[in-house]
Amino acid sequence: MALNIPDKTYFKIGEVAKLIEVKPYIIRYWESEFRVLRPSKTKSQQRLFRRKDIELLMVIRSLLYAHRFTVEGARQRLREIQALGLSTEEILASLDQGVVPSAASGPVRVAVEGESRQLPLLDGSDAVEMAETRARSAAQDAELFVLRSELATIARERERLRGELDEAEERGEARARAELEAMRDELGACMRARDAASARVSGLEAEATGARVDAARLAEELASSRAAEAGRAAELATSTQGLASREQQLATVRAEAAAAVGESSRVASESRAALEGARARIGALEATVAEVKARAAAAPARQRAALLQSREAWQRVLHAAGGA
């Protein structure tokens, strides 16, 4: 098997399966049977094969498929081949030439990329295995002969059945025509039903188109209504805020008015008290004035009485003086 591996570091199992021409489940089976085959795995348990893993798979494939080893025999022979220290190219080259390297065999010259090395010959166990392989091949040939005979029998039976089918077709041709006419009638009815259904579908599509247009219009109206409602909500919020501000101002004015009323009541009380005091003082002054007036009114009479008395006294004095 020629080595034609792309220049990559890691290969997925699907890529490896295409390279060595086997199914991916076979590679997983070989991994469970051959301990030396251990590809690395990602965190998601996805297998990643390196170039040396692919080369080892090629050797395993050649041992199992080309040289007809059992899994146990291939496992044992693979351990012997690895003990020889040969490169994978040399091992595959010898396997391609029908030579299976073995530690117990003699040297054999095998050309690998312009070089030649000593490779072991087939040993006694290889001869036994080759005989077993030939026996298996003979058994397979016998089985193949039996299968070919059965295939010929099947072919003859097929021809017989085909003849019977032709006869049945001839016998059933009239019935087939009648069935064909019935099928045509049914087909016509189906086509008419299809046309009616198509017309109904067209009507429903028109209705659906109208419904879509109405829905679009209603959606636009709903969007407009929502926008207007949002505007009204904003105006209401602004009005509510203004009303709250005015209520706060009114509360302040009411508090100031209450304070002013209290101050006015206090001033009025003080004014009433002062007025009462003033009235009392006025009454006292009026009484004093009345008394003064009464005194003033009584003063001229006393003065005239005193004057008269003084005049009389002077007259008596003058009379007395004149008599003297």
C-alpha positions as CSV (number, residue, x, y, z in Angstrom):
1,M,0.0,0.0,0.0
2,A,1.5,3.3,-1.1
3,L,1.9,6.0,1.6
4,N,0.0,9.1,0.5
5,I,-0.6,10.9,3.7
6,P,-1.2,14.7,3.6
7,D,1.2,17.0,5.5
8,K,-0.8,17.6,8.6
9,T,-0.2,17.1,12.3
10,Y,-3.5,15.6,13.3
11,F,-6.2,13.7,11.4
12,K,-9.8,12.9,12.4
13,I,-11.1,9.4,12.2
14,G,-13.2,10.1,9.1
15,E,-10.1,11.3,7.3
16,V,-8.0,8.3,8.4
17,A,-10.8,6.0,7.2
18,K,-10.7,7.5,3.7
19,L,-6.9,7.2,3.6
20,I,-6.7,3.5,4.5
21,E,-10.0,2.7,2.8
22,V,-11.9,1.2,5.8
23,K,-15.0,2.2,7.8
24,P,-14.5,4.3,11.0
25,Y,-16.0,1.6,13.2
26,I,-13.3,-0.9,12.0
27,I,-10.6,1.6,13.1
28,R,-12.3,1.8,16.5
29,Y,-12.3,-2.0,16.7
30,W,-8.6,-2.2,15.8
31,E,-7.9,0.3,18.5
32,S,-9.6,-2.0,21.1
33,E,-7.6,-5.0,19.8
34,F,-4.1,-3.5,19.2
35,R,-2.7,-1.9,22.3
36,V,0.1,-0.2,20.3
37,L,-2.6,1.9,18.6
38,R,-3.4,4.7,20.9
39,P,-4.5,8.0,19.2
40,S,-4.8,11.1,21.3
41,K,-8.2,12.4,22.2
42,T,-9.8,15.9,22.7
43,K,-11.8,16.9,25.8
44,S,-14.9,15.8,23.9
45,Q,-13.3,12.3,23.3
46,Q,-12.8,12.9,19.6
47,R,-9.9,10.9,18.3
48,L,-6.9,12.6,16.7
49,F,-4.5,10.5,14.7
50,R,-0.9,11.4,13.9
51,R,1.1,10.3,10.9
52,K,2.7,7.3,12.8
53,D,-0.8,6.1,13.9
54,I,-1.9,6.1,10.2
55,E,1.2,4.2,9.2
56,L,0.5,1.6,11.9
57,L,-3.1,1.3,10.7
58,M,-1.8,0.6,7.2
59,V,0.5,-2.2,8.5
60,I,-2.5,-3.7,10.5
61,R,-4.7,-3.5,7.4
62,S,-2.1,-5.2,5.2
63,L,-1.6,-8.0,7.8
64,L,-5.4,-8.6,8.2
65,Y,-6.6,-8.1,4.6
66,A,-3.7,-8.8,2.3
67,H,-2.0,-11.6,4.2
68,R,-5.1,-13.1,5.9
69,F,-3.8,-13.0,9.5
70,T,-6.2,-13.4,12.3
71,V,-6.4,-10.6,14.8
72,E,-4.4,-12.6,17.4
73,G,-1.8,-13.6,14.7
74,A,-1.6,-10.0,13.4
75,R,-1.1,-8.8,17.0
76,Q,1.8,-11.2,17.6
77,R,3.4,-10.6,14.2
78,L,3.1,-6.8,14.7
79,R,5.1,-7.1,18.0
80,E,7.8,-9.1,16.2
81,I,8.0,-6.6,13.3
82,Q,8.3,-3.7,15.8
83,A,11.1,-5.5,17.5
84,L,13.1,-5.5,14.2
85,G,13.4,-1.7,14.3
86,L,12.3,-1.3,10.6
87,S,10.7,1.8,9.3
88,T,7.1,1.8,8.2
89,E,8.0,2.3,4.6
90,E,10.2,-0.8,4.7
91,I,7.6,-2.9,6.5
92,L,4.9,-1.9,3.9
93,A,7.2,-2.5,1.0
94,S,7.9,-6.0,2.2
95,L,4.2,-6.6,2.9
96,D,3.3,-5.4,-0.6
97,Q,5.8,-7.9,-2.1
98,G,4.2,-10.7,-0.1
99,V,6.9,-10.9,2.5
100,V,6.0,-10.7,6.2
101,P,9.0,-9.7,8.3
102,S,9.8,-12.0,11.3
103,A,12.5,-12.1,13.9
104,A,13.0,-15.9,13.3
105,S,13.4,-15.6,9.4
106,G,16.4,-15.2,7.3
107,P,17.4,-11.9,5.5
108,V,15.6,-10.8,2.4
109,R,16.5,-7.8,0.2
110,V,13.6,-5.3,-0.3
111,A,14.0,-2.0,-2.1
112,V,12.6,1.0,-0.4
113,E,13.1,4.5,-2.0
114,G,16.3,3.6,-3.7
115,E,17.8,1.7,-0.7
116,S,18.0,-1.9,0.1
117,R,17.9,-3.6,3.5
118,Q,18.0,-7.1,4.9
119,L,14.5,-8.4,5.7
120,P,13.6,-11.8,7.1
121,L,12.2,-14.6,5.0
122,L,9.0,-16.5,5.7
123,D,9.4,-19.0,8.6
124,G,7.7,-22.3,9.2
125,S,4.7,-20.8,10.8
126,D,4.2,-18.6,7.8
127,A,4.1,-21.7,5.6
128,V,1.5,-23.1,7.8
129,E,-0.5,-19.9,7.7
130,M,-0.1,-19.8,3.9
131,A,-1.5,-23.4,3.6
132,E,-4.4,-22.4,5.8
133,T,-4.9,-19.4,3.6
134,R,-4.9,-21.6,0.5
135,A,-7.4,-24.0,2.2
136,R,-9.6,-21.1,3.1
137,S,-9.3,-19.9,-0.5
138,A,-10.4,-23.3,-1.8
139,A,-13.3,-23.4,0.5
140,Q,-14.2,-19.9,-0.6
141,D,-14.0,-21.1,-4.3
142,A,-16.3,-24.0,-3.5
143,E,-18.7,-21.7,-1.8
144,L,-18.5,-19.4,-4.8
145,F,-19.4,-22.3,-7.1
146,V,-22.4,-23.1,-5.0
147,L,-23.4,-19.5,-5.0
148,R,-23.1,-19.3,-8.8
149,S,-25.3,-22.4,-9.1
150,E,-27.9,-20.9,-6.8
151,L,-27.7,-17.7,-8.9
152,A,-28.3,-19.6,-12.1
153,T,-31.3,-21.3,-10.5
154,I,-32.6,-17.9,-9.4
155,A,-32.1,-16.6,-12.9
156,R,-34.2,-19.5,-14.4
157,E,-36.9,-19.0,-11.8
158,R,-36.9,-15.3,-12.7
159,E,-37.4,-16.1,-16.4
160,R,-40.2,-18.4,-15.5
161,L,-41.9,-15.9,-13.3
162,R,-41.5,-13.3,-16.1
163,G,-43.2,-15.6,-18.6
164,E,-46.1,-16.1,-16.1
165,L,-46.3,-12.4,-15.6
166,D,-46.5,-11.8,-19.4
167,E,-49.4,-14.3,-19.6
168,A,-51.1,-12.7,-16.7
169,E,-50.7,-9.3,-18.3
170,E,-52.3,-10.6,-21.5
171,R,-55.2,-12.2,-19.6
172,G,-55.7,-9.1,-17.5
173,E,-55.3,-6.6,-20.4
174,A,-59.1,-6.1,-20.8
175,R,-59.6,-5.7,-17.1
176,A,-56.6,-3.4,-17.1
177,R,-58.3,-1.3,-19.8
178,A,-61.5,-1.1,-17.8
179,E,-59.5,-0.3,-14.7
180,L,-57.6,2.3,-16.8
181,E,-60.9,3.9,-17.9
182,A,-62.1,4.0,-14.3
183,M,-58.8,5.4,-13.2
184,R,-59.1,8.1,-16.0
185,D,-62.6,8.9,-14.7
186,E,-61.2,9.1,-11.2
187,L,-58.4,11.2,-12.5
188,G,-60.8,13.6,-14.2
189,A,-62.8,13.9,-11.0
190,C,-59.6,14.5,-9.1
191,M,-58.5,17.1,-11.6
192,R,-61.9,18.8,-11.4
193,A,-61.6,18.7,-7.6
194,R,-58.1,20.0,-7.9
195,D,-59.3,22.9,-10.1
196,A,-62.0,23.6,-7.6
197,A,-59.5,23.4,-4.8
198,S,-57.1,25.6,-6.7
199,A,-59.9,28.2,-7.2
200,R,-60.7,27.9,-3.5
201,V,-57.1,28.3,-2.6
202,S,-56.9,31.3,-4.9
203,G,-59.9,32.8,-3.2
204,L,-58.4,32.0,0.2
205,E,-55.1,33.5,-0.9
206,A,-56.9,36.7,-2.0
207,E,-58.8,36.8,1.3
208,A,-55.5,36.2,3.1
209,T,-53.9,39.0,1.1
210,G,-56.8,41.3,2.1
211,A,-56.5,40.2,5.7
212,R,-52.8,40.9,5.6
213,V,-53.5,44.4,4.2
214,D,-56.1,45.0,6.9
215,A,-53.7,43.6,9.5
216,A,-51.0,46.0,8.3
217,R,-53.5,48.9,8.3
218,L,-54.7,48.0,11.8
219,A,-51.1,47.6,12.9
220,E,-50.4,51.1,11.6
221,E,-53.5,52.5,13.3
222,L,-52.5,50.7,16.5
223,A,-49.0,52.1,16.3
224,S,-50.5,55.6,15.7
225,S,-52.9,55.1,18.6
226,R,-50.1,54.0,20.8
227,A,-48.0,57.0,19.8
228,A,-51.0,59.3,20.5
229,E,-51.6,57.5,23.8
230,A,-47.9,57.9,24.7
231,G,-48.2,61.6,23.9
232,R,-51.3,62.0,26.0
233,A,-49.6,60.1,28.8
234,A,-46.7,62.5,28.5
235,E,-49.0,65.4,28.6
236,L,-50.9,63.9,31.6
237,A,-47.6,63.4,33.4
238,T,-46.6,67.0,32.7
239,S,-50.1,68.2,33.9
240,T,-49.8,66.0,36.9
241,Q,-46.4,67.4,37.7
242,G,-47.7,71.0,37.2
243,L,-50.7,70.3,39.4
244,A,-48.5,68.9,42.1
245,S,-46.3,72.0,41.8
246,R,-49.4,74.2,42.0
247,E,-50.7,72.2,45.0
248,Q,-47.4,72.7,46.7
249,Q,-47.5,76.4,46.0
250,L,-51.1,76.5,47.3
251,A,-50.1,74.7,50.4
252,T,-47.3,77.3,50.9
253,V,-49.7,80.2,50.3
254,R,-52.2,78.6,52.7
255,A,-49.5,78.3,55.3
256,E,-48.4,81.8,54.8
257,A,-52.1,83.0,54.9
258,A,-52.6,81.1,58.1
259,A,-49.5,82.7,59.6
260,A,-50.7,86.1,58.4
261,V,-54.2,85.5,59.8
262,G,-52.6,84.5,63.1
263,E,-50.5,87.6,63.1
264,S,-53.5,89.7,62.2
265,S,-55.5,88.1,65.0
266,R,-52.7,88.9,67.4
267,V,-52.4,92.5,66.1
268,A,-56.2,92.9,66.2
269,S,-56.3,91.6,69.8
270,E,-53.5,94.1,70.7
271,S,-55.4,96.8,68.8
272,R,-58.6,96.1,70.6
273,A,-56.8,96.2,74.0
274,A,-55.1,99.5,73.0
275,L,-58.5,100.8,71.9
276,E,-60.1,99.8,75.1
277,G,-57.3,101.5,77.0
278,A,-57.6,104.6,74.8
279,R,-61.4,104.6,75.4
280,A,-60.8,104.4,79.2
281,R,-58.3,107.2,79.0
282,I,-60.7,109.3,76.9
283,G,-63.5,108.6,79.5
284,A,-61.2,109.8,82.2
285,L,-60.2,112.8,80.2
286,E,-63.8,113.6,79.5
287,A,-64.6,113.3,83.2
288,T,-61.7,115.7,83.9
289,V,-62.9,118.1,81.2
290,A,-66.4,118.0,82.6
291,E,-65.0,118.7,86.0
292,V,-62.9,121.5,84.7
293,K,-65.9,122.9,82.8
294,A,-67.9,122.6,85.9
295,R,-65.2,124.5,87.8
296,A,-64.9,126.9,85.0
297,A,-68.6,127.5,85.0
298,A,-68.7,127.9,88.8
299,A,-65.6,130.3,88.9
300,P,-67.3,133.5,87.5
301,A,-70.1,133.2,90.0
302,R,-67.7,132.9,92.8
303,Q,-65.6,135.7,91.4
304,R,-68.6,138.0,91.1
305,A,-69.7,137.1,94.6
306,A,-66.1,137.8,95.8
307,L,-66.0,141.0,93.8
308,L,-69.3,142.0,95.3
309,Q,-68.1,141.2,98.7
310,S,-64.9,143.2,98.0
311,R,-66.9,146.1,96.6
312,E,-69.2,146.1,99.6
313,A,-66.1,145.9,101.8
314,W,-64.6,148.9,100.0
315,Q,-67.8,150.7,100.1
316,R,-67.9,150.2,103.8
317,V,-64.4,151.2,104.1
318,L,-65.0,154.3,102.0
319,H,-68.2,155.1,103.9
320,A,-66.3,154.7,107.0
321,A,-63.6,156.9,105.8
322,G,-66.0,159.5,104.6
323,G,-67.8,159.6,107.9
324,A,-64.6,160.2,109.6
